[in-house]
Amino acid sequence: MLVQKNVSLQPFNTFHIVAKAHALVRISRESDVQALLADPKWAAGPKFVLGGGSNIVLTGDVKALVLKVEVMGRRLLQETAKAFIVEAGAGENWHDFVTWTLEAGYPGLENMALIPGTVGASPVQNIGAYGVELQDRFDSLDAIDLQTGQLFTLNAAQCAFGYRDSVFKHASASNALAGHQAVGLKDRALILRVRFALPKPWKPVLGYADIDKKMAEQGVGQPTAQQLYDWVCAIRRAKLPDPDLIGNVGSFFKNPTVTPEQCADIIAREPKLVHYVLTDGAVKLAAGWLIDACGWRGKSVGQAGVYEKQALVLVNRGKGVAGSGATGGEVMTLAKAIQTSVYERFGIRLETEPVII
């Protein structure tokens, strides 16, 4: 087990922010974690789990020991009458894994093609796109306790999935009044492998305007999984910058949810408000539209900017070479200014989607 010192994290975060890890160790199997915990120098100290770095904003050097997850492998575990059960190592690239499932004949993840990041990070964020969330295809996962070194398995209910949320984003907290312990696994668990149940028979998940437009353009009433995959990739590439070329973490803010009454109040003032009615009656607002309406598209703070093609995306306008580009401070200054102006105009508080470190 090799612990590296003063490692640049610029190549390991898709915003390409300049920062260093005081110490970093690469994790390719559970025994690496157990060896780490057996070493008194590292056992008790704080740890930070790093996957693809596509959902973090580094505001400074990371003092905690960085665990760079590189657990690889993908396979079909089981085929039942209802589903293909496929498994991938936490270090696998998410999009490459989605591509592999389709090529192997296991459709079901195509709506989530081209989402940046790793397989291990996908349950943490409960990633989703175009009508499908990870929880819709999730079977179970294996993780290791960073305090005890014990392996454990969680099913969907135990992961407590919500909108861009899971048990991995919350710390444990005692509630004396309620008389119970709220379970949270933030900074406590490292995900090793994730399993997915890809449904049989397969049916396309439709209903998004961008997908409907592609269907109309190509005269396709019932697209195949491959067609959906190709369309989603084309739509995302047209709207979102490639992190390899322009540093970003995708959607920077969550789409806020309001009551029908709140929505009606805003529409009375802003008739063009983009919104979606959810199955429970609540209304989801398009955060990108709110930001755009406040005039932020294309604006910058230092080297941090709002993407010209999609106001929901903040970008690094620097060249991405060592020592240049946006700082985490510039990104957060821009984000807070956007939050303030949206609140002042609409009375809506935008929440950030990436983790701020």
N, C-alpha and C positions, 0 to 999 in steps of 0.2 A: 504494500500500500504506500503510494507516493503522495505526500502532501506538498503541493507547490506553493511558493511564497510570492507575494506581490504580482499576481497574475492580472493582466489586462482583461477587462470584461467587455471591452468594446466589440470584439468579434462574437460575443455570446449574448448580446441583446440586440433585437432587431431595430431599436431606435438609434443604434450605433453611438450611444452616449459614452463619453470617455469616463471610465471609472476603473478602480482596481479592487480585486479581492485580496485581503490581507493573507488569506490562505485558501487553497482550493484542492479538492480531491475528486477524482473521477470514479463514479460508481457504475460498475458493469454487472454486478451480481450482488445478492444479499449478503454474501460472506464479506464483501468489502465494507459494508456498514457494520457488521458484527466485529470485524477487526478494528475498525475505528473506535467503536464503543469499548473495546477491550483495552484501548490505549488511554491511560489516565490523563495524558496531555490534552486529549480531544473529547473525552467522554462527556464531561459535564458542561462544556461551553455551548454557547448559542450556535445554531446551525441554520443555513439557508439553502433550501432545495431549489436548484436551477435546472429547468428543462431546456426549451428552445429559446428562452428569453424574449418571447413574442408578446408577453403580457405584463411587462415590468417597466417602470421608469426609475432609473437609478439617479438619485439626487446627491450621491456622494460615494466614497469608497465603502465597500462592504466589510465590516469588521467581523461579522459572524463567519464561521467556517463554511465555505460554499461547497455544497455537494452537487457536482455536475452529473446529472443522471444520463447514463449511456447504456442502459439495459436494452439489448436488441433481441430480434427474433419475431417472427409472425407465422401463424399456423392455423389450420382448421382443427379445432378440438373435437367437434361432434356435429353430426347432422341429424336432426330430428324431423318429424313430419311438419313441424311448425317453424323451424328456424335453422340457420347455419350458426353455430357457435364458433366464433373466431377469436384468437388471442394475439396480442401484440405486446412486445416489450415497451416499457415506459419511454425509452430513449428513441424509439422509432419516430421518424418524421410523419406527422399526421397526414399530410396530403399524399405522400408516397404510400402510406398504408391504405388510404381510401382507393388509390389507383390500383394497388395490388388486389384488393377485395373484388373490384369489378373485373379485372383481368382473369381472376381465378373463378369467376362465376358466382360471387356472393354479393349481390346488390343490396342496397339499403342505406349506404352512407353518401351517395352521390350528391345530395343537396348540400352537404358540408364539405365538398371539395374545395381545395385551395385555402382553407383556413390555416394560417401559419401556426407553428408550434409543434409540440411533441404529443404522442399518444398519452403519456403520463400526465400531462397538464390538462388534457381534455375533460376529465371528470371534475377537476378542481374548479374550473370555470363553467362547467356544464355548457360547453360551446354549442352553438346552434346557428343555422342559416336556412332561409327559404322554407320555413315551416317544419323543420326537423331539428330537435335538440338531442344532445348526446343521451339524455335520460330515456329517450324514446327507443334507443337501440342498445342500451346498456344491459349487461348481464351481471358481471361482478368484477372485482379487482383484488389483487394481492398487494399488500403493503407491509412495511416493516416499521415497528415502533422505534423512534429515534432515541428513546430513553432506555428501553429495556432490550432492544434487539430482537424482540419477538415478532414472528410473522403472523399476519392475520388477514382474513378475507372479509370483504364487505359486499352486501347486495345493494340494490338500488335504494331500498327504504333506509338502510343504514347510512347511505351517502347523503341523505337529506337534500336532494336536489331542489333548487329553485331557479329563478331567472338569473343566469350567470352567477350561480351560487351553489355552494355545497358545504358539507361538514368540514372540508379542508380549508375553508376560508374563515373559520370561527375558532376562537380559543375556548377551552373548557372554562366554565364559570359556575361557581356555586351560587345557588339562590336559596338563601336561608328561609325567606318568607314562603317560597313555594315548597321548600323541604326536599329539593332534589338537586342533582348535579347535571347541568347542561353539558352535553357531550360536544366537544369540538376538537378537531385534529390539526388546527393551524400550528405549524412549526413542530408538530409531534410525529408526523408520519411521512414516509417516503414511499411513493407508489412505485411498484416494480413491474407489474403486468396488468393489463386491462382486457376484459373479455366482452364481446358484443354478441347480441342475439339479432341476427339479420333475418327478417321475417320471410316465411314462405306461405303462400305464394306472394311474390313481390308485387307491389302496386305503387305507381308514381305518386309522390306528394306534390300537389299543384296548388294554385290559388294565389300566387304572387304575381304582381303586375309584370315584372321583368320576364318571368317565365311565360306568362300568358302571351306576351308580345313575341317571344321567340316561337311559340307554337303557331301563332297567327302568321308570322313572316314565312315560316317553312311549311305551313299547311299540315301540321302534325296534330292529330287529335289525342293520341295516346303515345306519348314519347317512351322510348326505351330508357333503361337506366343509363346507358352510355350516352344517349342524346342529352339527358338531363345533366349528366356530369360535364359534357362539353359546353352546354349552355351556361351552367353555373360558373365554370372556369372563365368563359368569355365575358360574362357580366362582371365578375369580380375584377378581371384584368382591366376592363374599361373604366371601372369606378375607383379602384383602389391601387395605390402605388406599390410596386414591387419592393419589399424591404431591402433586397440586395442592392437596389439602385437609389432608393430614397428611404432613409430611416423612418420607421413608423411602427406602431403597435396595433394597426387596424382601427376599429371603432374605439374612440377614446372615452366616450360617454355612453352610459346605458340609456335606452329609450325609456323615458319616464311613464309611469302608469297613473292615471287619474280617474276620478269618478265621472260618470256621464254628466253630472251637473257642472263639475269643473270644466269639462271639455266644452259644454254648451256655452259657458261663460266666456271662454277664450274665443270660440268661434264667433260669438256676437261681436267681438272686437277684431278678430283675425279670421275672416271667412275662408281663407285658403289653407288653413291649418291642416297638415297631413296627419291623419290619425287612423287607427285600426281598432275596431270593437272586438274584444276578447270574448271567449266562450262564457266567462263568468260575469259578463256585463261591464267589466271595467274597460277603460279605453287606453290604449298605448299610443303615445305621441311620438312622432319622428324627431328625435333629438337633433339630427342633421338639419331639418327644416327650421327648427327653433334657432339654431346657431346662425344659419344662413340669413334668417329674417332679421337678426341683430347686426348684420353687415360684416360678419367675421371672415367670410370666405376670402382666401388669399392674403389675409393680414398676418403680420409677424411680430414676435417679440424676440429681438436678437436673431439667433439662427433657428428658432422654433417658429413654425408657421402653421396656418390652417390650409389644408390641401385645396387647390383650386377646383378640383372635380368633385369633391365630397367634403362638406364642412364638418362632418363627424370625425374626420381623420386629422390628427395633428402630425406634422412631419418635421424631420431634421433637414434644414436647408443647407447644412454644411456638406462638404464633399465626402465625409465618412472616413477620411484617412486619419491615421493616428494623431491625436492631439487637436483635432479640429471639430467643428460642428457644434450643434446645440448642446447646452448643458442641461442637466436635470432641473436646475433652478429656473432656466428660461422656459422650459416646457411647462412647469407648474405655475409660473407667473402668468403665462398665456392661458392655461386651463382655468385658473381662478378668475381671471378677467372675463372670460367667456361665461363662467358660471354666474358671476355677478350681473352681467348685462342680461342674461336670459331670465334671471330671477326678477330683476327690476322691471322687465317688460311683460313677462308672462306669469310671474308668481310661481314659477316652477324651479325646483332645485335639482340641477343635473348632478348625477353621481358618476364618478370616474369608473371606467371599466378595468383598466390595468391596475396592478398592485404598485403602490408607491414605496420605494425602498429608500 
